[in-house]
Amino acid sequence: MATTAPLDADAGAAARTVGYFALWRVLWRSFFFQSATNYERMQNVGFAYCMLPALTRLYRGDALQAAMTRHLEFFNSHPYMADALLGASIKLEEQIAAGRLPPAAVQRFKRCMMGPMAAIGDSFFWSSLKPFGAAWAIAGVLSGIAWAPLAFLVLYNMFHLSMRVYGLFAGYQYGERVVEQLNRFELPRFSDRSHYLAGAFLGIGAALLADDAMRSTAAIGDGLEPVLMVLLAVIFLLCLKRKMPMLLLLYGFAAACVGLVCGLNALFPLIG
C-alpha cells in the first residue's frame, strides 16, 4: 500500500532538499526534453529524465522507483514552458518526501497544468515570436541589413533561454503558484499584438522585394512602391484579423515573392 512519506527506510529523508546544483543539472537535461517523444505517452520519458537528478536527492531504493514511475505517466506540453512544471514538480516532490503531501499531488498538478502551459507556449513562441522575428529578418535582409538573420537568432534564443531558466527556478521557489508568476508577463497579450507587427514587416518585405525585382528588370512601376507597401500591409493585417495561421502567411509570402520575381523576369528579361 502506498504511503504519504515514501522514504520509510531513510530516516533523514524528510530533511532533504534538492539544492541548486541538482536544479542546474535538471536545466541542462531539459534541452533534451523531446529526445524520446513517443506516440503512447508523448514527452513522459523526457520529463522523467529531467527529474532524475532531483529525485535521486530525495529517494532511495523502492521509493525512487515509485517516484520515477509517477513521472513516466502521460505528459505533453510546450518544451520551453515545461521547465516551470519541472521546477514546481521538484518542489512538490520535496513535500511528498517529507510526508506533507500524498504522491498523487504532483500527478494532479501536472495533469492540470500541462495543457494551459502548452497553449501559452504555442501561442507565444510558435505563433508569435518566431514569425515576428522571421518577418523582421526578411525585411532586414531585403533592406541590406546582412546581420538581420543573426539578430533574429539572438532575439529568439534570448527569450526562450530566459523562459527556461526563469521557469525552472521560479517553479522551484513558488511551487504550484508558479502560474501566478508567469501570468505577470502577459504572454497571451503580447502574442496578439505581435501578429500585427509581423504582418506589417511581411508587407514591408514584399514591397522591398518587388522594388528590387523592378530595378533589376525594367524601369516600370517607379513611384508605386509606397502604394504597394501599404496595400500589402493592409492585406496581411486583414488576414490576421480573420485568424489566418501565421505559418500559412509566411509560406504564402515566400511563394508570392518567388512568383513575383519569376514573373517579372519572364516578362522583362535582363538584357546582356
JOGIWO-V136962 format. One record per residue. N is the residue number from 0. RES is the residue in one letter. NEAR is the number of other C-alpha atoms within 10 Angstrom. Layout:
BEGIN
n=N res=RES near=NEAR
n=N res=RES near=NEAR
END
This chain:
BEGIN
n=0 res=M near=2
n=1 res=A near=9
n=2 res=T near=11
n=3 res=T near=16
n=4 res=A near=18
n=5 res=P near=24
n=6 res=L near=22
n=7 res=D near=16
n=8 res=A near=12
n=9 res=D near=13
n=10 res=A near=8
n=11 res=G near=11
n=12 res=A near=20
n=13 res=A near=20
n=14 res=A near=10
n=15 res=R near=14
n=16 res=T near=18
n=17 res=V near=18
n=18 res=G near=10
n=19 res=Y near=12
n=20 res=F near=11
n=21 res=A near=18
n=22 res=L near=22
n=23 res=W near=16
n=24 res=R near=15
n=25 res=V near=23
n=26 res=L near=22
n=27 res=W near=13
n=28 res=R near=17
n=29 res=S near=23
n=30 res=F near=16
n=31 res=F near=14
n=32 res=F near=23
n=33 res=Q near=17
n=34 res=S near=11
n=35 res=A near=13
n=36 res=T near=16
n=37 res=N near=12
n=38 res=Y near=6
n=39 res=E near=10
n=40 res=R near=13
n=41 res=M near=18
n=42 res=Q near=24
n=43 res=N near=23
n=44 res=V near=22
n=45 res=G near=23
n=46 res=F near=30
n=47 res=A near=21
n=48 res=Y near=19
n=49 res=C near=24
n=50 res=M near=26
n=51 res=L near=20
n=52 res=P near=18
n=53 res=A near=26
n=54 res=L near=22
n=55 res=T near=17
n=56 res=R near=16
n=57 res=L near=27
n=58 res=Y near=25
n=59 res=R near=18
n=60 res=G near=11
n=61 res=D near=12
n=62 res=A near=21
n=63 res=L near=18
n=64 res=Q near=13
n=65 res=A near=15
n=66 res=A near=23
n=67 res=M near=20
n=68 res=T near=12
n=69 res=R near=16
n=70 res=H near=22
n=71 res=L near=17
n=72 res=E near=18
n=73 res=F near=16
n=74 res=F near=22
n=75 res=N near=19
n=76 res=S near=21
n=77 res=H near=21
n=78 res=P near=22
n=79 res=Y near=24
n=80 res=M near=25
n=81 res=A near=27
n=82 res=D near=28
n=83 res=A near=28
n=84 res=L near=27
n=85 res=L near=27
n=86 res=G near=29
n=87 res=A near=28
n=88 res=S near=25
n=89 res=I near=27
n=90 res=K near=21
n=91 res=L near=24
n=92 res=E near=27
n=93 res=E near=25
n=94 res=Q near=21
n=95 res=I near=24
n=96 res=A near=26
n=97 res=A near=21
n=98 res=G near=18
n=99 res=R near=14
n=100 res=L near=16
n=101 res=P near=19
n=102 res=P near=22
n=103 res=A near=11
n=104 res=A near=14
n=105 res=V near=22
n=106 res=Q near=17
n=107 res=R near=10
n=108 res=F near=16
n=109 res=K near=22
n=110 res=R near=14
n=111 res=C near=10
n=112 res=M near=15
n=113 res=M near=17
n=114 res=G near=15
n=115 res=P near=15
n=116 res=M near=21
n=117 res=A near=18
n=118 res=A near=14
n=119 res=I near=19
n=120 res=G near=24
n=121 res=D near=20
n=122 res=S near=17
n=123 res=F near=20
n=124 res=F near=20
n=125 res=W near=16
n=126 res=S near=18
n=127 res=S near=25
n=128 res=L near=23
n=129 res=K near=19
n=130 res=P near=23
n=131 res=F near=26
n=132 res=G near=23
n=133 res=A near=20
n=134 res=A near=23
n=135 res=W near=24
n=136 res=A near=24
n=137 res=I near=22
n=138 res=A near=23
n=139 res=G near=21
n=140 res=V near=16
n=141 res=L near=20
n=142 res=S near=15
n=143 res=G near=9
n=144 res=I near=12
n=145 res=A near=12
n=146 res=W near=11
n=147 res=A near=20
n=148 res=P near=17
n=149 res=L near=11
n=150 res=A near=15
n=151 res=F near=21
n=152 res=L near=14
n=153 res=V near=13
n=154 res=L near=14
n=155 res=Y near=17
n=156 res=N near=12
n=157 res=M near=11
n=158 res=F near=13
n=159 res=H near=18
n=160 res=L near=13
n=161 res=S near=11
n=162 res=M near=18
n=163 res=R near=20
n=164 res=V near=19
n=165 res=Y near=18
n=166 res=G near=26
n=167 res=L near=27
n=168 res=F near=21
n=169 res=A near=21
n=170 res=G near=27
n=171 res=Y near=26
n=172 res=Q near=15
n=173 res=Y near=16
n=174 res=G near=21
n=175 res=E near=20
n=176 res=R near=13
n=177 res=V near=20
n=178 res=V near=19
n=179 res=E near=10
n=180 res=Q near=13
n=181 res=L near=18
n=182 res=N near=11
n=183 res=R near=8
n=184 res=F near=10
n=185 res=E near=10
n=186 res=L near=16
n=187 res=P near=17
n=188 res=R near=11
n=189 res=F near=14
n=190 res=S near=21
n=191 res=D near=15
n=192 res=R near=11
n=193 res=S near=19
n=194 res=H near=23
n=195 res=Y near=20
n=196 res=L near=19
n=197 res=A near=27
n=198 res=G near=27
n=199 res=A near=24
n=200 res=F near=25
n=201 res=L near=29
n=202 res=G near=25
n=203 res=I near=27
n=204 res=G near=26
n=205 res=A near=25
n=206 res=A near=25
n=207 res=L near=22
n=208 res=L near=22
n=209 res=A near=21
n=210 res=D near=20
n=211 res=D near=14
n=212 res=A near=19
n=213 res=M near=20
n=214 res=R near=13
n=215 res=S near=15
n=216 res=T near=17
n=217 res=A near=16
n=218 res=A near=10
n=219 res=I near=10
n=220 res=G near=11
n=221 res=D near=11
n=222 res=G near=9
n=223 res=L near=11
n=224 res=E near=18
n=225 res=P near=14
n=226 res=V near=11
n=227 res=L near=18
n=228 res=M near=21
n=229 res=V near=14
n=230 res=L near=15
n=231 res=L near=21
n=232 res=A near=24
n=233 res=V near=15
n=234 res=I near=14
n=235 res=F near=23
n=236 res=L near=21
n=237 res=L near=14
n=238 res=C near=16
n=239 res=L near=18
n=240 res=K near=11
n=241 res=R near=9
n=242 res=K near=10
n=243 res=M near=13
n=244 res=P near=12
n=245 res=M near=21
n=246 res=L near=14
n=247 res=L near=10
n=248 res=L near=18
n=249 res=L near=18
n=250 res=Y near=11
n=251 res=G near=12
n=252 res=F near=18
n=253 res=A near=15
n=254 res=A near=11
n=255 res=A near=13
n=256 res=C near=18
n=257 res=V near=12
n=258 res=G near=12
n=259 res=L near=17
n=260 res=V near=17
n=261 res=C near=14
n=262 res=G near=13
n=263 res=L near=17
n=264 res=N near=16
n=265 res=A near=11
n=266 res=L near=10
n=267 res=F near=15
n=268 res=P near=13
n=269 res=L near=11
n=270 res=I near=6
n=271 res=G near=3
END
